């Protein structure tokens, strides 16, 4: 597969497989950074929704219409962030699965590398699961923001 054979006497081959598998890990790290940025921005949107909701409770009718437009805009932003989180999470999951596939394909005939396979493979599976859990949490947070916006829009008097 990589122009070498793998057996128990070739530790350099195992090191090479790990090097090849780690290259996509840098992309995975970049995606994790993006997910961090997305979650920070979602938090900022949530704070803005809270602030606008407090303003809407004591706003005049004209001001309420302006606040409703801003809440609608924040709702759209949270939805777009949800899409970004899903795409980045799927990308991260697919990278993890690609690395795991690469790793399994290179090591499938190497009985002596089973401990290495178990440790590295479990780490990749955990990474993919963590990304999936994080994506779920971010989607739940985004849904909460949109529900709050919808709730506040229902409470604000005036045109929508």
C-alpha positions as CSV (number, residue, x, y, z in Angstrom):
1,X,0.0,0.0,0.0
2,X,2.8,2.5,0.9
3,X,5.6,0.7,-0.9
4,X,6.8,-1.2,2.2
5,X,5.9,-4.4,4.0
6,X,5.0,-4.5,7.6
7,X,6.2,-7.1,10.0
8,X,7.3,-7.3,13.7
9,X,11.0,-6.6,12.8
10,X,10.4,-3.3,11.0
11,X,9.7,-0.6,13.6
12,X,10.4,2.0,10.9
13,X,7.4,0.7,9.0
14,X,5.2,1.2,12.0
15,X,6.6,4.7,12.5
16,X,6.0,5.5,8.8
17,X,2.3,4.4,9.1
18,X,1.9,6.7,12.1
19,X,3.5,9.6,10.2
20,X,1.1,9.0,7.3
21,X,-1.8,8.8,9.6
22,X,-0.9,11.9,11.5
23,X,-0.8,14.2,8.5
24,X,-4.6,14.4,8.4
25,X,-4.5,15.0,12.1
26,X,-3.3,18.5,11.4
27,X,-6.4,19.2,9.4
28,X,-8.4,17.7,12.2
29,X,-6.8,20.2,14.6
30,X,-7.7,23.0,12.3
31,X,-11.3,21.8,12.2
32,X,-11.3,21.7,16.0
33,X,-10.1,25.3,16.0
34,X,-12.9,26.2,13.6
35,X,-15.5,24.5,15.9
36,X,-14.2,26.5,18.8
37,X,-14.7,29.7,16.8
38,X,-18.2,28.6,15.8
39,X,-19.1,27.8,19.4
40,X,-17.7,31.2,20.6
41,X,-19.8,33.0,18.0
42,X,-22.9,31.0,18.9
43,X,-22.3,32.1,22.5
44,X,-22.1,35.7,21.4
45,X,-25.4,35.4,19.4
46,X,-27.0,33.9,22.5
47,X,-25.8,36.8,24.6
48,X,-27.3,39.2,22.1
49,X,-30.6,37.4,22.0
50,X,-30.7,37.7,25.8
51,X,-30.0,41.4,25.7
52,X,-32.5,42.1,23.0
53,X,-35.1,40.0,24.8
54,X,-34.6,42.2,27.9
55,X,-35.0,45.3,25.8
56,X,-38.1,44.0,24.0
57,X,-39.9,43.6,27.4
58,X,-39.8,47.4,27.9
59,X,-39.8,48.7,24.3
60,X,-42.3,50.9,22.6
61,X,-44.2,49.5,19.5
62,X,-41.8,51.1,17.0
63,X,-38.8,49.9,19.0
64,X,-40.3,46.5,19.3
65,X,-40.5,46.2,15.5
66,X,-36.8,47.0,15.2
67,X,-35.9,44.5,17.9
68,X,-38.0,41.8,16.1
69,X,-36.0,42.4,12.9
70,X,-32.8,42.1,14.9
71,X,-34.0,38.9,16.6
72,X,-34.9,37.4,13.2
73,X,-31.5,38.3,11.9
74,X,-29.8,36.6,14.9
75,X,-32.0,33.5,14.4
76,X,-30.7,33.2,10.8
77,X,-27.1,33.7,12.0
78,X,-27.6,30.9,14.6
79,X,-28.9,28.6,11.8
80,X,-26.0,29.4,9.5
81,X,-23.6,28.6,12.4
82,X,-25.4,25.3,12.9
83,X,-24.8,24.5,9.3
84,X,-21.1,25.4,9.7
85,X,-20.8,23.2,12.8
86,X,-22.4,20.2,11.0
87,X,-20.1,20.6,8.0
88,X,-17.0,21.0,10.1
89,X,-18.0,18.1,12.4
90,X,-18.8,15.8,9.5
91,X,-15.4,16.8,7.9
92,X,-13.6,16.0,11.2
93,X,-15.5,12.7,11.5
94,X,-14.7,11.8,8.0
95,X,-11.0,12.7,8.5
96,X,-10.9,10.5,11.5
97,X,-12.6,7.6,9.7
98,X,-10.2,8.1,6.8
99,X,-7.2,7.9,9.1
100,X,-8.6,4.9,10.8
101,X,-9.2,3.2,7.5
102,X,-5.7,4.0,6.4
103,X,-4.4,2.7,9.7
104,X,-6.4,-0.5,9.6
105,X,-5.5,-1.2,6.0
106,X,-1.8,-0.8,6.7
107,X,-1.9,-2.9,9.8
108,X,-4.4,-5.6,9.1
109,X,-1.8,-8.3,8.5
110,X,0.6,-7.3,11.3
111,X,-0.2,-9.4,14.4
112,X,2.6,-7.9,16.4
113,X,1.2,-4.4,16.0
114,X,-2.1,-5.2,17.7
115,X,-1.3,-3.1,20.8
116,X,-0.4,-0.1,18.6
117,X,-3.5,-0.6,16.5
118,X,-5.7,-0.9,19.6
119,X,-4.3,2.3,21.2
120,X,-4.2,4.5,18.1
121,X,-7.5,3.1,16.7
122,X,-9.3,3.7,20.0
123,X,-8.0,7.2,20.0
124,X,-9.4,7.8,16.6
125,X,-12.7,6.3,17.4
126,X,-12.9,8.5,20.6
127,X,-12.0,11.6,18.5
128,X,-14.8,10.9,16.0
129,X,-17.3,10.3,18.8
130,X,-16.2,13.4,20.6
131,X,-16.7,15.5,17.5
132,X,-20.2,13.9,17.0
133,X,-21.1,14.7,20.7
134,X,-19.8,18.3,20.3
135,X,-21.8,18.7,17.1
136,X,-24.9,17.5,18.9
137,X,-24.4,19.9,21.8
138,X,-23.8,22.9,19.4
139,X,-27.0,22.0,17.5
140,X,-28.9,21.8,20.8
141,X,-27.6,25.3,21.7
142,X,-28.5,26.7,18.4
143,X,-32.0,25.3,18.6
144,X,-32.3,26.9,22.1
145,X,-31.3,30.3,20.7
146,X,-33.9,29.9,17.9
147,X,-36.6,28.9,20.4
148,X,-35.8,31.9,22.5
149,X,-36.0,34.2,19.5
150,X,-39.3,32.7,18.5
151,X,-40.6,33.0,22.1
152,X,-39.5,36.7,22.3
153,X,-41.0,37.4,18.9
154,X,-44.3,36.1,20.2
155,X,-44.2,38.3,23.3
156,X,-43.2,41.5,21.4
157,X,-46.3,43.6,20.4
158,X,-46.5,45.0,16.9
159,X,-45.9,43.9,13.3
160,X,-43.6,41.0,12.5
